[in-house]
Amino acid sequence: VFGHICSYWRKVALSSARLWTNVRVDIEKLAAKPNGRAEIILRTFLERSGTRTLSVDLTFDESIPQKVEAALRVLLSSSARWHRLTVLLPEDVLHFFYSISHSLPNLRHFDLSILAESEENEITASEFDSFLLTAPQLEVVSIGDGSNHYLPLFVGMDVLPWSNLLDFEIYNNPDPFNSA
């Protein structure tokens, strides 16, 4: 937006890394881009953010289209810089976390909203373990599970670094007034 006002504002916007630290990715919109364009957009965004930590917001409305897998790999390559990760996804895309084998040394906030569709969860504690154990600074976790199928996974198992957490919330729908 700032880059469209005038050439001076464009120059300032392109050179201000802090303006590029909030990465919001809607998978459906990314998939609508021409082949290879999504990857270029994410790579450019990450380059403009410099070495700053990132706040990443991912929205999956349905399964990950093969068309955007390369773009997601570009985003995953920056996972060491993630400070906050907010994810909204259906159950059948939970395997996405298993693919995060990169270290998350700066991750402090993790917010996961699961759009539950089936009666049983489709991911195991060990799959989340491999993801969350690479986040030694994790302090705030918020889990939204529409049908409470994943509550035992997070509460009853050693999936979370409980000794590090300053805040933990589980809610059964996106309404913050119905949270625990």
C-alpha positions as CSV (number, residue, x, y, z in Angstrom):
1,V,0.0,0.0,0.0
2,F,2.7,2.5,1.0
3,G,4.6,1.7,-2.2
4,H,1.8,3.0,-4.4
5,I,1.6,6.5,-2.9
6,C,4.8,7.9,-4.5
7,S,8.3,6.9,-5.5
8,Y,9.8,8.2,-2.2
9,W,7.3,6.2,-0.1
10,R,8.0,3.1,-2.3
11,K,11.7,3.4,-1.6
12,V,11.1,3.8,2.1
13,A,8.7,0.8,2.2
14,L,11.0,-1.5,0.3
15,S,14.0,-0.6,2.5
16,S,12.2,-0.9,5.8
17,A,12.6,-4.5,6.9
18,R,10.2,-4.2,9.8
19,L,7.3,-3.6,7.4
20,W,7.9,-7.1,6.0
21,T,8.0,-9.1,9.2
22,N,4.2,-10.0,9.3
23,V,3.8,-12.8,6.8
24,R,0.1,-13.7,6.2
25,V,-0.4,-16.6,3.9
26,D,-3.9,-17.8,2.7
27,I,-3.2,-21.1,0.9
28,E,-6.3,-20.8,-1.2
29,K,-5.3,-17.3,-2.5
30,L,-1.7,-18.5,-3.0
31,A,-2.8,-21.4,-5.0
32,A,-4.8,-19.0,-7.3
33,K,-1.5,-17.4,-8.4
34,P,0.1,-18.5,-11.7
35,N,2.6,-21.4,-11.4
36,G,5.8,-20.3,-9.6
37,R,4.4,-16.9,-8.7
38,A,3.6,-17.9,-5.1
39,E,7.2,-19.0,-4.5
40,I,8.5,-15.7,-5.9
41,I,6.1,-13.7,-3.7
42,L,7.2,-15.5,-0.5
43,R,10.9,-15.4,-1.4
44,T,10.7,-11.6,-2.1
45,F,8.7,-11.0,1.1
46,L,11.3,-12.9,3.2
47,E,14.2,-11.2,1.5
48,R,12.7,-7.8,2.3
49,S,12.3,-8.7,6.0
50,G,16.1,-9.0,6.3
51,T,17.2,-11.0,9.3
52,R,14.3,-9.8,11.6
53,T,12.1,-12.3,13.4
54,L,8.8,-13.1,11.7
55,S,5.2,-13.3,12.7
56,V,3.7,-16.0,10.4
57,D,-0.1,-16.5,9.9
58,L,-1.1,-19.5,7.8
59,T,-4.7,-20.2,6.8
60,F,-5.5,-23.6,5.2
61,D,-9.1,-23.9,4.0
62,E,-8.5,-27.4,2.7
63,S,-5.7,-29.7,1.8
64,I,-2.4,-28.2,0.6
65,P,-2.5,-28.0,-3.2
66,Q,0.6,-29.5,-4.8
67,K,0.9,-26.2,-6.7
68,V,2.0,-24.3,-3.4
69,E,4.2,-26.9,-1.9
70,A,7.3,-25.2,-3.2
71,A,6.1,-21.9,-1.8
72,L,5.6,-23.5,1.6
73,R,9.1,-24.9,1.5
74,V,10.4,-21.4,1.0
75,L,8.4,-20.2,4.0
76,L,9.6,-23.2,6.1
77,S,13.2,-22.4,5.3
78,S,12.7,-19.2,7.4
79,S,11.3,-21.1,10.4
80,A,14.4,-20.2,12.5
81,R,13.2,-16.6,12.4
82,W,9.6,-17.3,13.4
83,H,8.6,-15.5,16.6
84,R,4.9,-16.1,16.4
85,L,3.1,-18.8,14.4
86,T,-0.7,-18.7,14.0
87,V,-2.3,-21.5,12.0
88,L,-5.9,-22.2,11.0
89,L,-6.3,-25.6,9.3
90,P,-8.5,-28.6,8.8
91,E,-7.6,-31.9,10.5
92,D,-6.4,-33.5,7.3
93,V,-3.6,-30.9,7.0
94,L,-2.2,-31.5,10.5
95,H,0.6,-33.5,8.9
96,F,2.0,-30.1,7.9
97,F,3.6,-29.9,11.3
98,Y,5.4,-33.2,10.9
99,S,7.1,-31.6,7.8
100,I,8.6,-28.9,10.0
101,S,11.9,-30.4,10.8
102,H,13.7,-27.1,11.0
103,S,14.7,-25.6,14.3
104,L,12.4,-22.9,15.8
105,P,14.8,-21.2,18.2
106,N,12.8,-17.9,18.3
107,L,9.3,-19.2,18.4
108,R,7.6,-17.8,21.5
109,H,3.9,-17.8,20.5
110,F,2.0,-20.7,18.9
111,D,-1.7,-20.4,18.1
112,L,-3.3,-23.4,16.4
113,S,-7.0,-23.5,15.4
114,I,-8.1,-27.0,14.1
115,L,-11.2,-27.2,12.0
116,A,-12.3,-30.7,13.1
117,E,-14.2,-32.9,10.7
118,S,-13.9,-36.4,12.0
119,E,-14.5,-38.2,15.3
120,E,-10.9,-39.2,15.9
121,N,-7.7,-37.2,15.7
122,E,-5.4,-38.0,12.8
123,I,-2.0,-37.1,14.3
124,T,0.0,-38.6,17.1
125,A,1.8,-36.9,20.0
126,S,5.1,-38.0,18.5
127,E,4.4,-36.0,15.4
128,F,3.7,-32.9,17.4
129,D,6.7,-33.7,19.7
130,S,9.1,-33.4,16.8
131,F,7.7,-30.0,15.9
132,L,7.4,-28.4,19.4
133,L,10.6,-29.8,20.9
134,T,12.5,-27.6,18.4
135,A,11.0,-24.4,20.1
136,P,13.0,-24.0,23.3
137,Q,11.7,-20.4,23.9
138,L,8.0,-21.3,23.5
139,E,6.0,-19.3,26.1
140,V,2.5,-18.9,24.9
141,V,0.3,-21.7,23.4
142,S,-3.3,-21.4,22.3
143,I,-5.1,-24.4,20.9
144,G,-8.6,-24.2,19.3
145,D,-10.2,-27.5,18.7
146,G,-13.8,-27.4,17.6
147,S,-14.6,-30.9,18.9
148,N,-12.1,-31.4,21.7
149,H,-10.5,-34.4,20.1
150,Y,-7.0,-33.0,20.5
151,L,-7.3,-31.9,24.1
152,P,-5.8,-35.2,25.4
153,L,-2.9,-34.9,22.9
154,F,-1.9,-31.5,24.4
155,V,-2.8,-31.9,28.0
156,G,-2.2,-35.6,28.8
157,M,1.1,-36.1,27.0
158,D,4.5,-34.5,27.1
159,V,4.0,-32.6,23.9
160,L,4.4,-29.1,25.2
161,P,7.4,-27.7,27.1
162,W,5.3,-27.1,30.2
163,S,8.1,-25.6,32.3
164,N,8.6,-22.8,29.7
165,L,5.0,-21.8,29.3
166,L,3.7,-18.6,30.7
167,D,0.3,-18.9,29.1
168,F,-1.7,-21.9,27.8
169,E,-5.2,-21.7,26.5
170,I,-7.5,-24.3,25.0
171,Y,-10.7,-23.2,23.4
172,N,-13.4,-25.2,21.7
173,N,-14.4,-22.7,19.1
174,P,-13.0,-19.4,17.8
175,D,-15.0,-17.4,20.3
176,P,-12.6,-16.2,23.0
177,F,-15.5,-16.0,25.5
178,N,-15.9,-19.8,25.4
179,S,-12.3,-20.7,26.2
180,A,-10.6,-22.4,29.1
